C-alpha cells in the first residue's frame, strides 16, 4: 500500500480520534477485530479480491448481510475521499463506506423500568420491533446497531421471552423489541465532557470543503471527525447552510421521517445524538445507514458516525439529563459552517 498523505490522514483518522476520545464499552479483546462484524447498508454491494473497485468481484452481498471483519486495508487510489476497506477473512475486501461496523452483544434485561423510562441503544446488528410482545406479531420497524430508543415498560411472553416496550417519539406509538438486544445507558457514559471549560470557550467548526468537523476549546482543537453534509443525490440537490449557528435543541434519540420513501423520503427510527442548529431541522446526528463519511451525501444534516456524534453531544451545551428526552431553548455551543 502507498503512504498515507496528510489529506488522507485527516480523512482516515477522524473516526480513530473519535474512538480514542469516546470511552469504550469495556471490551478487553486481545485481538481488536475479535467479534467484529460488518453489516451491509445498501441494497447490494460487491466484495472484491483486493481493496479496489477495479479488482475482480468475488461475491455480491445483500442489504443487512453480516460479515466477519478480520482486518482493514488502505486502497491505492489516492484520489478517493475514503481509502479504507474491510477485509473479510480469506473471502475478500469490502469498501468500508457501505459497511456499518457492528457487534453482537446480548444484555441481561432490567426488570425495573422507572415511570420516565430509560434510554437504551441497540447492541446487536439489528433487531425487529413488533406491534406486540409476541415474535409472531407483525414487525413494525427494523432497528439497527447503536440506534437509541426510550424503554417505557417490560413484558414477559408466555414462551419466556422478555420484551421492552419502545415508545416512538414521532408517531406516539409503542412497539416491542427483545430486551436482550438493548443496552441501557448509564449516567457515567453520558456525563458531560470538559464541563470545566466555559461554554463561550467551546466552538464547533464544520468545513464543507474538507467534510470534517472540528471541536475547539480555547481555540485549540480537541476533536476531529469526518462528516457527510448536504449532497447531490439521485432525487435532488441538498445543501448544508453556511454561517453561524448554536446547538439550541438536543435529543438523544429521534425518529426522523419525511417525504415519500419511493423518491427522496426517509423513515429512520432511533437516530442517535441529535443536535439541532436550525428551525428547519438541520442537525448533527449519528448515522447508521451509511459509513461513507468524508463526502457530501446527506439531505442537509451533518452525518457523523454514532460514536463521534455521541462524543460531540456530550461535549456541547445544553446538557440533557439522563432521564430527559430533550433539552430546548437554552444557550448552546457556537457552530461555524464554512466552505
Secondary structure, DSSP 4 states (H G I P E B T S, - for coil): -PPPPHHHHHHHHHHHHHHHHSPP-----SSTTTT-EEEE-SSEEEEESSSSTTS-EEEEEETT-EEE--EEEE-S-TTSS--EEEEETTTEEEEGGGEEEE-----PPPS---TT-EEEEE-SSEEEEESSSSTTSPEEEEEETT-EEEEEEEEE-TTS-EEEEEEETTTTEEEEEEGGGEEE--TTTTSPSSTTS-GGGEEEEEETTTTEEEEEETTEEEEEEE-B-B-EETTEE--PPPEEEE--EEEEEEEEEES-TTTT-EEEEEEEEEEE-STT--EEEEE-S---TTS--BSSSEEEEHHHHHHHHHHSSS---TT-S-EESS---EEEEE-
